[in-house]
Structures are given as C-alpha cells and as structure tokens.
C-alpha cells in the first residue's frame, strides 16, 4: 500500500510539474540564465574602465599629474572633462558617467604652501559594482596625491629619497591569498551569489507549489492520493522538483568550475553531493515556513523575505565581522550559509572532507526537521480554510 501511495503521489506531482510551462521557465531557464549573466559579467576578473568625469578647477602641474595617474588606473576611465560641478552632476544623472573627481581652485598653491587642500569625489551607487570600482580608484589616487605633496615638501627641506620613503611607508606589507592568488572577483562573487540566487529560486518554487494546493482547495485530494500520509504527500510532490533542480544545479556547477575555471581544489564529488543537499535543504526550509504559517500569502512572503535577506545576512554582500550579533545569527538560519561555508572549505581551500562534515549534516537536518512538524500542515490540508 505504501508503494502504491508513493506512486500515486509521485504521478500527481509529476503531472502538475509537466503541465505548467511556468515551472520549466523558473526551474531551468531563469537559474541558468542568471548564472551565465553573473559569471560572464565577471569573467575577466572584475569590472574595469568605469566611465567617470573630472572637474579640474586648478589646472596646475599637480592637478594634471593627478589626472594622468587616475586615468592610468585599471578601475576607471576619464571620458569627460567638465567645467563645473553642475555639468558633472548632470552627466551622472543622465547615466553617461558613474561619478566624477573634483579638484578645487588653488590645489597646488595650498599644498606646497603647507596648507590642507580638499579634493572631492562623487560616486553614484545606483550600480553597486561599478561604484565600488571607481570609489577604489578615487580613494587610491587621493592617497597617492597626498603622498606626492608630502614628498615634494620634504624634498624642499633637504631630506633624501630614502629618508622620505621611510617616513611615507614605515613598513612594507606582503599580501598572500592562497585560495585566490589572482585576486579574481569572479572566484568569490560567483561562488556566493550564483548559489544564493539558485537557493532563492528553489524557495520560491517550493512555496508556490505548496501554496497552490492550499489556495486552490485541492490539498485534500493531494493528501488522499498519499493515503493521508503527509510525509508521502510531500515526497511525491517535491521529488520531481528535486530531480530537475539538482540536474540544473549540476549544470550550473559545470559552468562555474569547467567553463569559467573557478578553482575546484577538492574531489568533484564533494561539490556534486552538496548540490542535491542544497536543493532539499531549501525545499525543507520552505516546508518549514508553511508548517508555521500554512497560508499561501504568508508562507510565500516568508520564503521570499528570508531568501532575499540571505544575500546580506549570510555575508555575501557585507562582511560578517561588520554585522550585529543578532544579524549574524539570522544568517546561520538559512541553508545557503552552510553551502557557502562548504564550498569555501572544499572548492576553494581544498581541506579534508572530515572538517566539512558538520555542514553536510546541517543541510541534511533541514530535510528531517520539517517532517517532524508536518502534522501542522496535514491538519490544514484536512480542514482547508481559504484565507485571502
């Protein structure tokens, strides 16, 4: 009887999956297209030559030297020379440039006279990645210009270059990045944002699937097809999704580690095993949300909210050290956090699998815990009440 119930539930879930083209679009086209866009965007290691403008009100040897140095940076490209602040601001608002560097009158005179001139740079964060690149370039040139002015002043008082260098840079630093010696942005952005996007899609698809049964009033039929066993009903409903999403996830991993050459310093089976666990963990998280709030609107909203916050709370866009402790704790609630830690340990650092066993176990725990609370979802299916 259990075999028949599983077969009936699986058949019902597969038919619903095949009959709706929306599932194919959201489960195959959207994640693959999103992964390709993100990885191809950063294929060269980062965003380079961001168009910017300069406003040189001083027009001195020092200001021209600064602008030549700025234009030589890989991050930015000076495409416009503006007369005043308002002209540069209009170019930013029109989208022709992403920021501008402002040099005031009397820069050289005040700098060599021992005063403290002020240079300004304006960055538009409407586009985060280009803004970060130009901010890095503007800040670097400002620091270099300060060092250049100090060096000129020290030379005028008779100090030698060796003594000047010791004052400007008392000690030298050596940066070692064994997991990413190329300092390639693609290697840490793609390994975090692409799986997080995929996890968000899994959450939304699962929430829509479960919520549709509740909203349409067919949840009683869904449960009856599984012999009134909620675990069998969930298995029959979600296993077809799991198989298809896992295949899509493996294809994304192939694009990441083979097509775009993201480092894979472990046995490939370690990451291949992590993908179905990631899919099932996010499906389990969505089921858990519906166990707490068995309602289409509330359950979907919770899954969407937590999935979107994962980009920030799981330290993909903001360092964990800069977060409040309670924000860090929320990050560890989401399954994608453990997949990210697992990929760092295995794919990037290549440490022994033994040290990542906890992350595999936690992902598996997201599959087991919702089953223990499935009685609440079963109660709602047995007595469906539509709440708009």
Secondary structure, DSSP 4 states (H G I P E B T S, - for coil): -HHHHHHHHHHHHHHHHHH-HHHHIIIIIHHHHHHHHHHHHTTTSS---EEEEEEESS-SHHHHHHHHHHHTSSSEEEEEEESSHHHHHHHHHHTS-SEEEEE-TTHHHHHHTT----EEEEE-TTSHHHHHHHHHHHHHHHHHHHHHHHHHHHHHTT--HHHHHHHH-SS------TT-TT--HHHHHHHHHHHHHHHHHHHHHHHHHHHHHHHHT-HHHHHHHTTT-HHHHHHHHHHHHHHHHHHHHHHHHHIIIIIS-----S-HHHHHHHHHHHHHHHHHHHHHHHHHS-SHHHHHHHHHHHHHHHHHHTTSSS-GGGS-HHHHHHHTTSHHHHHHHHHIIIIIT---GGGGHHHHHHHHHHHHHHHHTHHHHHHHHHT-----
